[in-house]
């Protein structure tokens, strides 16, 4: 383990998810490394903190940086730093109708999505699907076997270059979303690397979680607790590897 202090920025917040749970679990994993000290925020507004950290981890939903924040993120990656982005970091959510339910994903932040390498567009209902290993020899997934999870299967639009690490397949209709017809045979990326400027983004789409009060004000109480891939040891292994990659810890 490195003896040099490493400063991490953890941004965890937004809508429709149990961010208290995700924040706690990610802080536990970061605390496994005594050299990592963590700054915690709910969004990108503290640009001075982002400028000072050595790497970023984000678990957000419908959180989009403003112009000054976007400029800071570009400088961050331009300096050759690493960003480990999780689950809904690439989401923009707009409720178009409630009866029937219809959700849109407007393309209103192209520069932000270009940095991340993808934009969330839709997902079928939470359910079981198989996750395949795209490059078994890559250190981030070396020794990881194909697995099955219950989670949100992200259907995305992609930007720029990608190094696929994990992928899944889906072909069908997702009626709750504005862009509902997904008939392509191409794989959907679950875990990938995306170079940007001199830096790099590692994106992992898995990890939906939701608690009792996380759909307010749309509903007073959500009828169940969702933990999805957080129930799997392999998910924690992927998170640990992502933290080591982002921090530069061998």
N, C-alpha and C positions, 0 to 999 in steps of 0.2 A: 504494500500500500504506500502511495506517495506521502511524503511528509510535508509537502507544500500545501498551504491553504488554498482551497478552490472555492470560489464564490458562485453559488447557483441562484438563479431566479426562477421561482415557481409561481406561475400565474394560473390560478384555479378559480373559476367563477363563471357566471352567466345565467342561463335559464334551463329549466326543465330537467335538471340532474341533481343528484345528491353530492354536491361539491364538498360538503363537510366530510363525507366518507372518503371521497377520492383524495382530498387534500391530506387527510390523516394517513392514508395508506402510502401515499407518495412521500410524505415526510418521514415515515418509518423507514422506507427504503433508502432515502438519502442519508438518514442518520446511521445507516450501517457503515458509512465511510466517515471516519473521524476527521478527515481533512476537509470535508465539505461543510460549508456554512451557507445557510439558506435565507434569502429574502423572499417574502411571500406577499403576493398581491392578488386582486380579483380581476384586474384588467391591465392594459398597457400604459396607463396614464403616468406612472412614475418613470419617466424617460431617463432621469438621472440614475436610477437604480439599474435599469437595463444597460446603460452605458458602462456600468462598473462590473457587472457579473461576467463570469467566464463562460457560462453556458445557461441555456434556457430550457425549462420544461413547462409545457402548457397543456392544461386540461380545461377547455372552455366550451361554451355553446352560445352561438349568436353574439360573440364578442369580436368587434372589428376595430382595429386601430384607426385613430384619426390621422390627419396629415402629418403632424409633428411626430406622432408615435410611429407611423409607418417609416418616416425618414430615419428614426432611431433604429428601427429593426433592420433597415437596409444597411446602415452603418455597422450594426452588430455583425451581420453576415459578411459584409464587405471586409471586416477585419479578420475573417477566417474562422469565426467562432461557430459553435454547433448548437442546434436547436432540436430538442426531442419533443415533437408535437403529438398529442394524444386525442383520440376520439373526435369530439366535435369542434376542435380548433378551427377546422376549415368550413364551418357551417354558418350560413345566414338563413334565418327562418322567418317566414312571413305566413301568418294565418289568413288564408283567402276566404275560407268559409268554415262554419262549424256544423252546419246541417244541410248537406252532408259535409264531413270533414274534408278539407282540402288545404294542403300545405305547399307553399312555394319556396324556392331557393333562388332569389334574384342575384344576378351577376353584377352587383354594385360595388365590388371591391377587387377589381382585376389585378392590381399590383400586389395586394396582400395574398391572393390565391396563387399568383405566380411565384411568390416566395415559398409558399408551402408545397407547391407542385400539384395541387388538386383543389377542387371545391366539391363539397357534399351537395348532392342533388336530391337524393331520395333513399329510402330504405323500406324493405318489406317489414311486416310486423316482427317483433322480436321472436326469434325461433332458432331452431337447430340448423347448423350448416357445417360443412367440412372445410377445414383450412389446410391448404397444401403448401409445401416448402418449394419456393421458386428456385433457390440456389443453395443446395445443401452444403456446399463447400465454403460459403461465406461465413466469417467468424461470428456474425450476429445471429446466425441460425444454425451453425454447426452443431450437430447432435440433436437438434429439435426434430421430433417425429411429427408427421401429419396428425392433426387432432380435430376433434369435433367440439364445437362450443355452442352455447345458446346466447345470442347477442343480436345487435343490430348489424345487418349486412349492408355496408355502405356502398351505394352506387354513386360514382363520382365522375366529374369531368377533370381531365388531367392536363397539366401544363409543364412544358419543358422536359428535361431528361429525368429518367427514373432507373434505379437499380432495384428490381423486384426481389423481395426476400420471402414474403408469404403472399398467397393469393387464394381466392375462392371463386366460385362460379354461381351465377344466377341468371335465369332467363324467365321472364314473365311480366306480370302486370302488378303495379303497386298503386292501387286506386286512391290512396289517401294523399298522394302527391301530384302536383300539377304536371310534372314530367313523369308519367306513369308507365310508359311502354318501354320495356327493356328486353329486347329480343336478341341482342348481340351474343355471340359465342365467346367473345374475348374475356379473359380473366379480369376479375376486379381485385385491385391491389389492397392487401390488408396491412402490409408492412413493407416500407420502401425507403430508399435513400434518394435524396434529390439535391443536386448541387445548385448553389445560388451564389453568384459572385465568387468570393474566395472561401465562403463558408458552405455549410451543408445542413440539410434538414433530414431528420429521421422521423417518419410518420408511422404511427400505429393506430389503426381505426377502431380496434376492439376496446371494450371497457365501458359500455353503457352502465350507468347505475342511477337509480331513482328511489327516493324515499316517500314517506307519507304526505309531505306537504310541498313537494317540489313541482307540482303543476298549478299551484296558486298563481294568479287569481282565476285561471281557467276552470279549476275544480277545487273544492275545499280540501278534499282528501283523495289521494291516489289510492286505488284499492289494493295495491300490493307493493312489496319491496323488491326491486330489481337489483341484482348484483352481477348477473351475466358472467362475462369472462373472469371477473374478479374471484369467482369460485374455483378457478383452475390454477394449480401450481405452475403450469406452463406459462400462463399470463404473467405471473410474478417473475418468472425467469426471463421473459422478454423485457419486462420493465427493468430488471436489474442489469441486463446486458445493455439496454438503451442508456441507462444512467452512466455505466462505465464508458460507453462510447462517447457520450456527450461531454463528460468530464475529463476524458483522456486518461482515466485510471486504468491501468493494465490488470 
